[in-house]
């Protein structure tokens, strides 16, 4: 179960002064899913869904990472983005 600190960081993402790069957004998405769901067990979206595929790949590459580690990385990434 996500910590209060994680939930706060997840809310703060929506309040950033500037929009992060696409790669950073995908990293945030993958970490968020790893924390809240765990390993990606869904099927890969088709070639006609490039956005869905990118999100799936960002999450899938974290397979095997513990939810605690993903939470720490997510919080650290949000903190670094707030500093910009």
N, C-alpha and C positions, 0 to 999 in steps of 0.2 A: 504494500500500500504506500503510495507516495507521501512524503513528508509535507509538513506545512511550508517548509522552506521551498520545496519543489513547487507546490501550488502557488506560492507567492511569485516565484520566478516565472511560472507559466503565465500569470496575469501581467507581469511586467513586460513581457515580450510585446504585448499589444500596445504598450505605452512608450516604446522606444522613440527617440527623437528623429531617427532616420531608419528607413527600411534596409535591413541587412541584404547582402548579396544573395543571389539565387542559391549558390552552393551552401551558404550559411543557413538559409531557410530550410534547405533539405536536411542539413545536419541537425538542426533543431527538431525538425519533424521526426527523423529517425530516432533520435534520443528520446523524444517525448513518447513515441510509440513503444520503444523498448522498456521505458519505465512503467507505462500504464498497462501494457498488454504482455510484454515479454517477447520471446523470439517470434519472428514472422513465420507463420504457418499458412499464410494465404497463397493462392496461386498468382503468378506474375501476370499483370495486365497485358493485353495484346499490343501489337505495334501501332494500332490506331488510337492508343491512349498514352501519348508520350509523357504527359504530366503524371499520370498514375504510375507509369513504369519508373519514372525518376524517383517518386516518393517511395515506391516499393523497394527499389534498389538501395535507397538511403537507409531504409529500415533493415533490410535483409543483410546488409554488410555488417550489422551489429550483432548478428546471431551468435549466441554463446556468451555475450557480455551480460554480466549480472545486472539486475535491475538497480541495485545500489550503486554500482559503478556508473551506469548510464545516468542515474539521478545526479551524482556528483559532477559528471561532465556537463550535463545540461545546465545546472546551476552556475558552474564556472563560466560556461559560454555566455549565458545571459548577463552575468556580472561584467564580463569583458566588453560586451556590447553596450552596456549602460555607461561604461567609462569613456566610450567614443563620443 
